[in-house]
Amino acid sequence: TKSGYIFQMFLPGAMGAPAPEAPGGGEGMTPADDNLSEGIWCCYAWPAVNSNTGNRAFMINQSGDVLSSDNTGMMQGYSGNITPMAGDAAFTAGGDITSPVSINGVPGAANDGGIWRPAN
């Protein structure tokens, strides 16, 4: 947690499934795939208290895509540990962070129903 936002890193597990970082750092309950993890990762940031410490959600990946969402989409409303981010939120294929990232709805909708745009 920093400056009112919670950050979490994800590596790809088996078949690209998001393997979240453990709360204290390091590998979590879902083991990461060593081969996929050499070149694929993503990190999200969302408000610790939505509409209080911030509103938007953010994502960065190994390609340098820095995206933001207004955090009001169909399955969004991320806020602290009550409504945390799913690792595949900004991706086009459910349960697969090796799939393309949805940028302005292209090449498909984001898993969380939000519109992820280049951050400014």
N, C-alpha and C positions, 0 to 999 in steps of 0.2 A: 504494500500500500504506500502510495506517495502522492502528495498534493491533492488528496481527496479522490484518488482513483485507485482501483485494484488492478494489478497487472498479473497475467498468467501466460506462461509459455507452453506451447504444445509441439511435440514431435510426432511424426507418423509412427503408429504401431503397425501391426499386421494388416496388410491390404490398405494401408493409408489411414486407418482409424486414428482419431486424435488421441494421443497419449499425453495427458496433462502432467505438468510438473507437480511434484509433491509440494504441499504447503510450505515446508521448510527448505525447498529447493531439491534438486536431484530428481531421479526417476520416481514416478508415482506408481499407483496400483496397476495400471495398464503398461506393460513393457513396451519400450520403443523398439522399432525395427532398426538394427544397427546400420544396414545398408541404406535404407531410405533416409535415415536421420543425418547422413553425411551431407545431404544437399537440400533437405526440405525441413522447414520449421515455420511457425507463426506465433505471434504474440498479440494478445488483446489487452485493452485497458477499458474499464467501464467505471461509472461513478460508484463510490462507496455508498453514497446515499443519493439516489436519482432525484433530480430537481433541487438538490441542496448543495452537494459538492461538485456537481456537474450534470450535464444532460447527455452529451454525445458519447458514443462508443467508438473505439479506435482499433485498428488492426495493422500490423506490419508483417511482412513475410520475407523469405530469403531472396526474392526478386527485387526487393526494395519498394514494393507497393505499400504506400502509407495511405490507408483508407479511413474514412469516418462515416458514421451513420447517425442520424438524428435520434436513434434509440426509441422510436415510437412505432416500429413495424409490428406486424401481426403477432410475432412471437418474441418481441423484444421487451423493453422496459427493464433492462439490466440494472440491478441495484445491489451492491454489496454481495454478501454471501447468500442472501435470500433469493435473488434471481441472478445467478452467475452466467457468464458466457459459456456456450458450448464451443468446442474446438473447431467445429465445421460451420459456424454461424455465417461467415462471409463467403463460403465456398458453394459451388453449384451442385455437388453430389453429396448426399447425406452420408455422414460417417466416413468421409474420405478427404483428407487435407492435401492429397496429391492431385485432386481435381482442380479445374480452373477456378480462380477467384471471380466472383460476380462484381463487376465494376459498372455501375449505372445499369444493372440488370443484364449485362452482356458478359459472357455468352449465354447466360440463363439466370434465373432468379436465385437469390441467396437463400440458404436453408432457413434463416431466421425470419424471412419475409421482409427484411429491411432493404433499403437502397444504400449500398456502399459506394461512396464517391471518393475520388482523390481528396485527401485532407488539405485544407488551406488554413 
